[in-house]
Each structure stands twice: as structure tokens, then as C-alpha cells.
Amino acid sequence: MPRTAPPKSPDTNSPSQSSTRAGQGVGVSYVEAGEGDAGQRIDNFLSRILKDVPRSLIYRILRTGEVRVNGKRAKPETRLAEGDRVRLPPLQRKTEEQRAAERSAPSRSLREFVAGAIIHEDRDLIVVNKPAGVAVHGGSGLSAGVIEALRAAHPELKELELVHRLDRDTSGVLMIAKRRAVLRELHALLRERDMEKRYLALVVGRWPFGSKTIDLPLKTNLKQGGERVVRVHADGQQAITTFKPIQHFGKLATLLDISLGTGRTHQIRVHAAHAGYPIAGDEKYGDRERDAKLKPFGLQRMFLHAQSLSFERKGAKPFTVSAPPPPDWQAVIDKLKEEFSR
């Protein structure tokens, strides 16, 4: 293992070791190669002991001759021997806060993925056709979601906030406000039920009710382990969902148009399951045996899609935005149509 060597007396070739807090400029320092370092290239040695220094910076200080072994300039391919004394120049080190921020920052691939899913943008709003499997925000073991990706892509927009939320496995329209004043206005529309939210869902079984409005209160409970579960309960909050069948696929499944009178957590999923026709692919409230019958048609996830949002803002034209179902959704529907049109 390398050992930090005491600095020699100050002279023009060997400045004295100095130290400052991590993240600021650090003075010249010395490290002695240990027995296990013998034969290792200096570039790999430095990458190992300077974990908080970018590799590009390590190669730059090697190229410029700022790294020396036993007083001689070292090249990247220089190999160490036990006891070699390695001189390191002042380096800009990262703080713990900086490293934590980098670990939690959204990846470039997520930023690009979210940017490619934007379907509307104006001076007040960004609307994303959120892919299934992408969280709207970080948490529950996830470092980042849609909102963190947008904030990273648009650091100039200091007030980006989610107007509403979608479950991670739900696809479709997700709206983000660019300014807090807009956020307050849209939240008021949601509270007053002046924003129409429509969904598409594939439920297992043949929906027998025609158009049906379910008005049953919902209560959120926490199971062991912290998992959030919502149930129909007399002590819960009012929840209103209207289901309209679009197409039946025999007794196997039904495609439904759904509108919300309220916006409770897991509302559509719980009301559908309570009616006896859960959302296809819903691992929390669904029916695995009936889901298994849909696997040959390509079912691999929960089939709930936020199709559109409509509302009127003061002094503005009525606003409507819609998002088509993703290709994997449409592929399953097409296979079902083909099977049950015979």
C-alpha cells in the first residue's frame, strides 16, 4: 500500500507539503510506493489513490511533468518500485457535497430520454409523454426521475415543479410548471376539479357494466416495510372514477376510457380492482392468474396510460394536450384485435 511520505526540507525542487480543506487547492504532497505497488504504472497508481480526481486531470499533470518519481519527471507508462517517492502537484479536489451531488445527478441517458419525450412546451409549461418505468421524481431507491432530469437540462429555469404525478409504471401526459405562479394556478384548477384528466386502460376480463361511475372513498395505508397501499375505506377521501368500455376482447380483456372526478393516489387502479376488473399487469392490485393469459399477447407491464389533459386558464384559450400510447402498448392491442376479430 502507498504510504504518505514526510516532505523534505523546502528547496526549489521540493516544495514543502501543505494542506487545505478538500475541494480547495491542495499544496504539493508526497506519497511513497509500497510493496504492493511495485511494477504498477504510475497512471494506474494515481487513479487508484486519487479517487476524487478526474482521470483526465491525472493525465494532464503527467503530460506537463508535474508528477515526479524520486525527483524525475514521470510519464504515464513509468512503473514504480517499492519505496519510490512520488511528488504530487496542487490539485483541485471534490468536496463530499460535490461527490454526493454527482452520485444523485440524473444520468445523461435519462436527460436525453426525457428531452425526447417532450410533446409540448411554451413560456409556462413543459408537457412530457412519460414512458412507463420512469419515475416522475427521485426517491424510494431512485436517485432521479423526470423532474430532476428537466432541472439538470434547464438550470436557468429555477422554479420547475411537477403540476401532478403519475405512478412509475403509468405512461402518458405529465405536466411541469416553469413558474410558481403557474403552478399555483393549475393546482387551483385541480382542487376545483376544473381540469379534465382522461386515461386509457386495459383491464382483465370482460367489463360488464357499460359506462359506470365508481364513487368510493380511498384510504392510504402503509404495509410492513413501508410499501404504500390504497384501499376502499369508509374513512377515506372521496374518489370518483368513470369507466367507459371502448372494446371487448372476448372474455380476456377490455379496453376502457377513463375520466377522473378526483385525483387520489392509485385511484384508477384501486377502483378497477374493487370492481373485479383490475388493470392488466398491475403487480400491486392486479390478478396474476388472469395476467398470465395475456402474456402471449406481449403483456410485460401495467397497462394504464394518461391520454390527455384539458383545462381553461384565465385570459387564455382552452388548453388540451394528448399523448399517444407507446409502441409496446399498441403492439399488444393490435394482437388482441387480430385474435378477436376472427
Secondary structure as the mmCIF struct_conf table of DSSP 4:
data_model
#
loop_
_struct_conf.conf_type_id
_struct_conf.id
_struct_conf.beg_label_comp_id
_struct_conf.beg_label_asym_id
_struct_conf.beg_label_seq_id
_struct_conf.end_label_comp_id
_struct_conf.end_label_asym_id
_struct_conf.end_label_seq_id
STRN STRN1 ARG A 3 THR A 4
HELX_LH_PP_P HELX_LH_PP_P1 ALA A 5 PRO A 10
BEND BEND1 THR A 12 SER A 14
HELX_LH_PP_P HELX_LH_PP_P2 PRO A 15 GLN A 17
TURN_TY1_P TURN_TY1_P1 ALA A 22 GLY A 23
BEND BEND2 GLN A 24 GLN A 24
STRN STRN2 GLY A 25 GLY A 25
STRN STRN3 SER A 29 GLU A 32
HELX_RH_3T_P HELX_RH_3T_P1 GLU A 35 ASP A 37
TURN_TY1_P TURN_TY1_P2 ALA A 38 GLY A 39
STRN STRN4 ARG A 41 ARG A 41
HELX_RH_AL_P HELX_RH_AL_P1 ILE A 42 ILE A 49
TURN_TY1_P TURN_TY1_P3 LYS A 51 ASP A 52
BEND BEND3 VAL A 53 VAL A 53
HELX_RH_AL_P HELX_RH_AL_P2 ARG A 55 ARG A 63
TURN_TY1_P TURN_TY1_P4 THR A 64 GLY A 65
STRN STRN5 ARG A 68 VAL A 69
TURN_TY1_P TURN_TY1_P5 ASN A 70 GLY A 71
STRN STRN6 LYS A 72 ARG A 73
TURN_TY1_P TURN_TY1_P6 PRO A 76 GLU A 77
STRN STRN7 ARG A 79 ARG A 79
TURN_TY1_P TURN_TY1_P7 GLU A 82 GLY A 83
STRN STRN8 ARG A 85 LEU A 88
STRN STRN9 GLN A 92 GLN A 92
HELX_LH_PP_P HELX_LH_PP_P3 ARG A 93 THR A 95
HELX_RH_AL_P HELX_RH_AL_P3 GLU A 96 SER A 104
BEND BEND4 ALA A 105 ALA A 105
HELX_LH_PP_P HELX_LH_PP_P4 PRO A 106 SER A 107
HELX_RH_AL_P HELX_RH_AL_P4 ARG A 108 GLY A 116
TURN_TY1_P TURN_TY1_P8 ALA A 117 ALA A 117
STRN STRN10 ILE A 118 GLU A 121
BEND BEND5 ARG A 123 ASP A 124
STRN STRN11 LEU A 125 LYS A 130
HELX_LH_PP_P HELX_LH_PP_P5 PRO A 131 PRO A 131
TURN_TY1_P TURN_TY1_P9 ALA A 132 GLY A 133
BEND BEND6 VAL A 136 HIS A 137
STRN STRN12 GLY A 139 GLY A 139
TURN_TY1_P TURN_TY1_P10 SER A 140 GLY A 141
STRN STRN13 LEU A 142 LEU A 142
BEND BEND7 SER A 143 SER A 143
HELX_RH_AL_P HELX_RH_AL_P5 VAL A 146 ALA A 153
TURN_TY1_P TURN_TY1_P11 PRO A 155 GLU A 156
TURN_TY1_P TURN_TY1_P12 LYS A 158 GLU A 159
STRN STRN14 GLU A 161 LEU A 162
BEND BEND8 VAL A 163 HIS A 164
TURN_TY1_P TURN_TY1_P13 ARG A 168 ASP A 169
STRN STRN15 SER A 171 ALA A 177
BEND BEND9 LYS A 178 ARG A 179
HELX_RH_AL_P HELX_RH_AL_P6 ARG A 180 ARG A 191
TURN_TY1_P TURN_TY1_P14 GLU A 192 ARG A 193
STRN STRN16 MET A 195 VAL A 204
BEND BEND10 GLY A 205 GLY A 205
BEND BEND11 PHE A 209 SER A 211
STRN STRN17 LYS A 212 ASP A 215
STRN STRN18 LEU A 218 LEU A 222
TURN_TY1_P TURN_TY1_P15 GLN A 224 GLY A 225
BEND BEND12 GLY A 226 GLY A 226
STRN STRN19 ARG A 228 VAL A 232
TURN_TY1_P TURN_TY1_P16 ALA A 234 ASP A 235
BEND BEND13 GLY A 236 GLY A 236
STRN STRN20 GLN A 237 GLN A 237
STRN STRN21 ILE A 240 PHE A 249
TURN_TY1_P TURN_TY1_P17 GLY A 250 LEU A 252
STRN STRN22 ALA A 253 LEU A 260
BEND BEND14 GLY A 261 THR A 262
TURN_TY1_P TURN_TY1_P18 THR A 265 HIS A 266
HELX_RH_AL_P HELX_RH_AL_P7 GLN A 267 HIS A 274
TURN_TY1_P TURN_TY1_P19 ALA A 275 GLY A 276
HELX_LH_PP_P HELX_LH_PP_P6 PRO A 278 PRO A 278
STRN STRN23 ILE A 279 ILE A 279
TURN_TY1_P TURN_TY1_P20 ALA A 280 GLY A 281
TURN_TY1_P TURN_TY1_P21 GLU A 283 TYR A 285
BEND BEND15 GLY A 286 GLY A 286
HELX_RH_AL_P HELX_RH_AL_P8 ARG A 288 ALA A 292
TURN_TY1_P TURN_TY1_P22 LYS A 293 LEU A 294
HELX_RH_3T_P HELX_RH_3T_P2 LYS A 295 PHE A 297
TURN_TY1_P TURN_TY1_P23 GLY A 298 GLY A 298
BEND BEND16 ARG A 301 ARG A 301
STRN STRN24 LEU A 304 PHE A 311
TURN_TY1_P TURN_TY1_P24 LYS A 314 GLY A 315
BEND BEND17 ALA A 316 ALA A 316
STRN STRN25 PHE A 319 SER A 322
HELX_LH_PP_P HELX_LH_PP_P7 PRO A 324 PRO A 326
HELX_RH_AL_P HELX_RH_AL_P9 PRO A 327 PHE A 340
TURN_TY1_P TURN_TY1_P25 SER A 341 SER A 341
#
